[in-house]
């Protein structure tokens, strides 16, 4: 029994150390900049800045089918899969537009322009500038899956309709954490607002 307690204690300490490392390593990652315009009880309105993204479109129409595939493609590019072999810093969040197909996007670090980025070896990767936009965002914890993404999309729709706020048709899932992060995971559903006062 004493050995079991010692083993569990060691595992708890190792787990705590690992999660602390994950937290501090991810907290320094550059994030897509925005300003909170208004906080509601269950969602907030944000003004996002213009940013450049590397993106890939996949034929899969679900989060489960496309998240790992898209991540491998884009991570391959930033980890050196480009014409110069350059490593590009990871940013946060990973953005996904899920519909009949799925588009996954990584924000390009702010020090780059489309002209200074190395060309991807994978011709499925493309760059796109997304103009600043007013967005509504709802947050949830834990691990994302198709059911939870749809659940929070519907919650956000209901909250916006309750407030009489007009919104667009394209919803995005934003994931902020690596798969091995366990504590305080951050996921969001966002949608552009058509009119807001």
Secondary structure as the mmCIF struct_conf table of DSSP 4:
data_model
#
loop_
_struct_conf.conf_type_id
_struct_conf.id
_struct_conf.beg_label_comp_id
_struct_conf.beg_label_asym_id
_struct_conf.beg_label_seq_id
_struct_conf.end_label_comp_id
_struct_conf.end_label_asym_id
_struct_conf.end_label_seq_id
HELX_RH_AL_P HELX_RH_AL_P1 UNK A 2 UNK A 27
TURN_TY1_P TURN_TY1_P1 UNK A 28 UNK A 28
BEND BEND1 UNK A 29 UNK A 29
STRN STRN1 UNK A 30 UNK A 31
STRN STRN2 UNK A 34 UNK A 39
BEND BEND2 UNK A 41 UNK A 42
STRN STRN3 UNK A 44 UNK A 48
HELX_LH_PP_P HELX_LH_PP_P1 UNK A 49 UNK A 50
STRN STRN4 UNK A 51 UNK A 58
BEND BEND3 UNK A 59 UNK A 59
BEND BEND4 UNK A 62 UNK A 62
HELX_RH_AL_P HELX_RH_AL_P2 UNK A 63 UNK A 78
TURN_TY1_P TURN_TY1_P2 UNK A 79 UNK A 80
STRN STRN5 UNK A 82 UNK A 82
TURN_TY1_P TURN_TY1_P3 UNK A 83 UNK A 84
STRN STRN6 UNK A 91 UNK A 92
STRN STRN7 UNK A 94 UNK A 98
BEND BEND5 UNK A 99 UNK A 101
STRN STRN8 UNK A 102 UNK A 107
HELX_LH_PP_P HELX_LH_PP_P2 UNK A 108 UNK A 109
TURN_TY1_P TURN_TY1_P4 UNK A 110 UNK A 111
TURN_TY1_P TURN_TY1_P5 UNK A 114 UNK A 116
BEND BEND6 UNK A 117 UNK A 117
HELX_LH_PP_P HELX_LH_PP_P3 UNK A 118 UNK A 119
STRN STRN9 UNK A 120 UNK A 120
BEND BEND7 UNK A 121 UNK A 122
TURN_TY1_P TURN_TY1_P6 UNK A 123 UNK A 124
STRN STRN10 UNK A 126 UNK A 130
STRN STRN11 UNK A 133 UNK A 140
BEND BEND8 UNK A 142 UNK A 142
HELX_RH_AL_P HELX_RH_AL_P3 UNK A 146 UNK A 163
TURN_TY1_P TURN_TY1_P7 UNK A 164 UNK A 164
STRN STRN12 UNK A 166 UNK A 175
BEND BEND9 UNK A 177 UNK A 177
TURN_TY1_P TURN_TY1_P8 UNK A 179 UNK A 180
BEND BEND10 UNK A 183 UNK A 184
STRN STRN13 UNK A 187 UNK A 195
#
